[in-house]
Every structure is written in C-alpha cells, then in structure tokens.
Amino acid sequence: MTEGSNLLVLPLDASVTTAKQVRYRSEINQLFAEDHAAHNWYRFVLSFPPHLVRDYLQRFGITSEQRVLDPFCGTGTTVVECKKLGIPSVGVEANPMAHFAGRVKTNWHPDPDRLLNHAKQIADDALAALTPAEEPGSLGAAPLRSLNDEQAALILKNSISPLPLHKTLVLLEHLTQKATAPYYDHERLALAKAIVNSISNLHFGPEVGVGRAKADAPVVECWLEAIATMANDLRELKSCSPVEAIVHHADSRQLVNVLEPCSIDAVITSPPYPNEKDYTRTTRLESVLLGFINTKADLRALKQGLVRSNTRNVYAADEDDRWVTDHAEVQRIANEIEARRLALGKTSGFERLYARATKLYFGGMARHLAELRQFLRPGAQLAYVVGDQASYLRVMIRTGQLLADIARSLGYEVLAIDLFRTRIATATNEQMREEVVVLRWNR
C-alpha cells in the first residue's frame, strides 16, 4: 500500500486469492449506498467510484481553499464529490449527454417538493394523452410515435421497443411544453436514467448491448420514481455548504477557453483507455432521445472532440500522433500491433487502424498533459485512473506506465503508480491492472 493511501494493493503474482480479496475486487468500483445522493441520478456505466475521489483528495490534502479539476469528467463523479465535501471544482467533458448529466448533478437549487409536484402534473398530462379510446397499436388507433430515419440509424438496433419508445416520446413532448420551468433539466435527466435502467432493452456488462425486447414498460411511472429519488436527495444535499462546481462542454486537449492560468491545485480523473470501446455508444440512446445527437454530423462532431481511444473515432486529418513520434515504447507497441495484424492476415478497415489508434491515443494524452501545465499551480497533484489493455490483437498495452513516462517527459514528477484493482481479460485470460498514475507539477 502506498504511504498515505488507503487503497488496497493486490499482488498480481499471488498464488492464493482470499475470499476477502475477491469480494474487494468485485466491490471496489461500485457505488457505496451512502454515496447514492446525486451520484446515482445518472451514472455512466464505466464511471469510477466516489470513494476513490475521496481517497485522493485526502491523500493530496485538498481543502476548501483549493480547486480541483476533472478534465475527463464524464457524468461528474469528481465534481459532485468535491461539492459534497465543500471543495471548489471544475469539470471538462466533450460528450454532450455526459456534460449535461454532470451539470445537472451539481445543481442542487430546485426545491424538492416543487420539483415533485411539477413532475406529477406532467405525468398526469402524459398519462391522459396515453389513454386514448383505442390502445396504441390496436385497429383504429393513432400510429405509434417513433424516431425519424436518421435518428433511428444512430441508435443500437432494437435498443428500445416500439411501445416504450412511443410513451417516451409522448412524455418528452409534455416535458418540452414546460421547458421554461426551473426543473426542466432535472426532469430530463431523470428520464435519461429511466430510459437506460428501466425503459430500454439495453444491458451493460460492461459493454453496452441489446437484451431481450420489452413489449411494454411503465415509462411515466419509472420517470416519476427517478424524480422522487432526486427530490429525496435534494433534501439531503441542501445541508451541504454552497461551493462552486462548474462543468464545461469542451475538449480536454483545448482547455484555454474554459480555465484560468495557474488556477488548479489538483486533478482527479479517469480518461478513456486505448481499446475498441466506442464510448459514445454507451450514451447513444438517451443522447438521441433527448436531442443531443440528431444527425450523423452531430455524432461526428462529438467524436472529433474526444481523445482518439478507439478506431471508431479516428479521422484522416488527425495528427495527435506527432506528439509521440519520438516515444520509443509507444512506437514499438504500434509496430508490434501492425506486425501481428499482417501475420494474422487481418484486413478490415478497423483492424488496419489499430496501430494508428494506439499512437493517436497516447499522442492525445500527451497533448492534453502539455496543454494542462499552464493551468496548474506549483505543487499541484494529479491522479489519472487508467487500465492495461489488450484489445488490439492481444498486444499488451501498459497504459499507466506509458502515461507516466509521457508525463515525465513533459516535466511532471511521477510520484507513484497505485494499483486500484485487477481484472481478467476475456480474450487472453491474463490479469490486467487498473492503476492510478499519481503526478506532481513543481514548476
């Protein structure tokens, strides 16, 4: 265990694994019951847990007089936890759905009783609209509402069944009619959560996929349940000291328009890992339904604002790989991936991009770390949660070690590489490390 940390470090070469270690490995990335308030309003399936944020805030000695940044803030775990603890924070997120979630989860202004009453009025109106003389789909009834062709092409096929989709679109229409209400954003986020957890056919393990189709779902009732949870949490959160928590919609490699020079005392974040996970797929259904993505052009713009962590967001004009042209280990790994591709006779368009995606990923992270330096105060401490990967033809990528080496070349001091947890790779049955790269900026 690293000095000053209460993270459990599990030996990778241990011949005996205790029941306690197995339980710890399975639970360490889960949301504790006491952390549900605000965090659980809508949570990205690959989010890291609030208790990890607390661990590093304590280890770094961060107080209410300092400011914390999460440059890959996802749905806001770091900024929400900082706000709960009375520590000013700022987040940066390029995915519009995740950015929206983080922004709403740090807004504790709505009165909980008025939010609940307002939602109940909308629910009554929506249920009345959903109770025509003829049931939807029956002979003589109005046709079910659906997405247009371009929207339908953006979501995973069969990710939501026709009748639940119809009900969701009717509820969204009634929500939009009250868009000027101070509860609109919270009501939309509650619907996003209900869509993912209860209304859709999606399942996560952790990859997003389509499960058994639901012929119907209690859409309005599930939404009201999410609203009730929000209202209860807001009553609890009102007792927290007010503190700044800002979430910007921006690219983590271009921070100059959203951060002030020399304004950050700590960074706690989890960037994407270099693998074949298309992170936009995880939030695709709710992104389309809530209007954050409507066209292929919208999706392309979203992907272009992300670090290139998979071949689905690699473009011909990308040039982040120039940042690691002289990094021998990144180049060696990319060459090994390409050599293995050729040896195996892999010729698909995506497989041809594996080596380039690897270089673009580490180049993008180098670009981010270089950009970040001007916004850090002397002595700022940083924690990056990253994981080993072997998605590209089983070539091992030790992400934490490479990121630490890149950071060192940019003037950061590498304090530690802490083991957060281990997992078994499905393809290789190898034990993979998920680590926290701990850095300090001294200049």
Secondary structure, DSSP 8 states (H G I E B T S, - for coil): --TT-------TT-S---HHHHHHHHHTTS--GGGHHHHTTS--TT---HHHHHHHHHHHT--TTS-EEETT-TTTHHHHHHHHTT--EEEEESSHHHHHHHHHHT---S-HHHHHHHHHHHHHHHHHHT--SS-TTSTTS-------HHHHHHS-TTSS-HHHHHHHHHHHHHHHHTTTSTTHHHHHHHHHHHIIIIISSEEESSSEEE-S--S---HHHHHHHHHHHHHHHHHHHTTS----EEEEES-TT--TTTS-TT-EEEEEE----SSS--HHHHTHHHHHHTTS--SHHHHHHHHHTS---SGGG--TT--GGGGGTT-HHHHHHHHHHHHHHHHHT--SHHHHTHHHHHHHHHHHHHHHHHHHGGGEEEEEEEEEEEE-B-TTTT--B-HHHHHHHHHHHTT-EEEEEEEEEEEE-TTT--EEEEEEEEEEE--
